[in-house]
Amino acid sequence: LLDPKEIDFIYAEQRKVFASLANRQLELKMKLYEAEEILAPYDYMRFSKSVIGNLNQIERFELSFNGNLCVYFRSGNKAYITRKYVAPIKENLMNGGESNGG
């Protein structure tokens, strides 16, 4: 079992779903929406159609030229938040961000 606090983000690629941790990628035997439902209480939010990110592992953001946000995690990993998902994430972070999840 994986500790949700150790995962940077979950992503779908070529019809498979993976968890990205600091030093490895693990394939998950579930759909992305299933992982999203399970991880929501741990401060995970949708970053794009294919990525769900752990808000508690974010170190910083950088704005990209196309309006997307590049997210840098404490581990050194990075992912992108597409414009459609920027506002909900910003709102969540402005309202206190981290919850007690699990």
C-alpha positions as CSV (number, residue, x, y, z in Angstrom):
1,L,0.0,0.0,0.0
2,L,1.1,3.5,-0.8
3,D,1.0,6.4,1.7
4,P,-1.0,9.2,0.0
5,K,1.4,11.7,1.7
6,E,4.4,10.3,-0.3
7,I,2.8,10.6,-3.7
8,D,3.5,13.8,-5.7
9,F,0.9,13.1,-8.4
10,I,-1.1,10.4,-10.2
11,Y,-1.2,10.4,-14.0
12,A,-2.7,8.5,-16.9
13,E,-0.5,7.5,-19.8
14,Q,-1.3,5.1,-22.7
15,R,-4.4,3.7,-20.9
16,K,-2.5,3.0,-17.7
17,V,-2.4,4.9,-14.4
18,F,0.8,5.6,-12.4
19,A,1.7,7.2,-9.1
20,S,4.8,9.5,-9.2
21,L,6.8,9.4,-6.0
22,A,10.1,11.1,-5.2
23,N,12.3,8.5,-6.8
24,R,10.0,6.1,-8.7
25,Q,6.8,5.6,-10.7
26,L,4.4,2.8,-9.8
27,E,1.6,1.5,-11.9
28,L,-1.8,1.5,-10.2
29,K,-4.5,-1.0,-11.0
30,M,-7.3,1.5,-11.1
31,K,-8.8,4.2,-13.2
32,L,-7.7,7.8,-12.8
33,Y,-11.2,8.9,-11.5
34,E,-11.1,6.1,-8.9
35,A,-7.8,7.3,-7.6
36,E,-9.2,10.8,-7.6
37,E,-12.1,9.8,-5.4
38,I,-9.9,7.9,-2.9
39,L,-7.3,10.7,-2.7
40,A,-9.6,13.7,-2.5
41,P,-9.6,13.7,1.4
42,Y,-5.8,13.9,1.3
43,D,-5.7,17.2,-0.6
44,Y,-5.4,15.9,-4.1
45,M,-7.0,17.9,-6.9
46,R,-7.3,17.5,-10.7
47,F,-4.4,19.3,-12.5
48,S,-5.5,18.3,-16.0
49,K,-7.4,15.6,-17.9
50,S,-4.7,13.1,-17.1
51,V,-3.1,14.3,-13.8
52,I,-4.2,14.5,-10.2
53,G,-1.8,16.3,-7.9
54,N,-1.0,16.3,-4.2
55,L,-1.4,19.9,-3.0
56,N,0.6,19.2,0.1
57,Q,3.8,18.3,-1.8
58,I,3.9,21.5,-3.9
59,E,7.0,23.6,-3.5
60,R,6.3,26.3,-6.1
61,F,4.5,27.3,-9.2
62,E,5.8,28.9,-12.5
63,L,3.5,30.4,-15.1
64,S,4.0,29.0,-18.6
65,F,3.7,31.0,-21.8
66,N,0.5,29.2,-22.7
67,G,-1.3,30.0,-19.5
68,N,-0.7,26.7,-17.8
69,L,1.1,26.5,-14.4
70,C,4.2,24.4,-14.0
71,V,4.1,22.8,-10.5
72,Y,7.4,21.9,-8.8
73,F,7.1,19.4,-6.0
74,R,9.4,19.1,-3.0
75,S,10.9,15.9,-4.5
76,G,12.0,17.7,-7.6
77,N,9.3,16.2,-9.8
78,K,7.1,18.5,-11.9
79,A,3.7,18.5,-13.5
80,Y,1.4,21.0,-15.3
81,I,-1.9,22.4,-14.3
82,T,-3.9,23.3,-17.4
83,R,-5.8,26.6,-17.4
84,K,-9.2,25.0,-16.8
85,Y,-8.0,23.7,-13.4
86,V,-5.9,26.7,-12.2
87,A,-8.8,28.7,-10.6
88,P,-10.2,25.8,-8.4
89,I,-6.7,25.0,-7.2
90,K,-5.9,28.6,-6.5
91,E,-9.2,29.0,-4.6
92,N,-8.5,25.9,-2.5
93,L,-5.0,27.1,-1.6
94,M,-6.3,30.6,-0.8
95,N,-8.8,29.1,1.6
96,G,-6.2,27.4,3.7
97,G,-5.0,24.6,1.5
98,E,-3.9,21.7,3.7
99,S,-6.6,19.8,5.6
100,N,-6.2,17.0,8.1
101,G,-6.8,14.2,5.5
102,G,-6.1,10.8,6.9
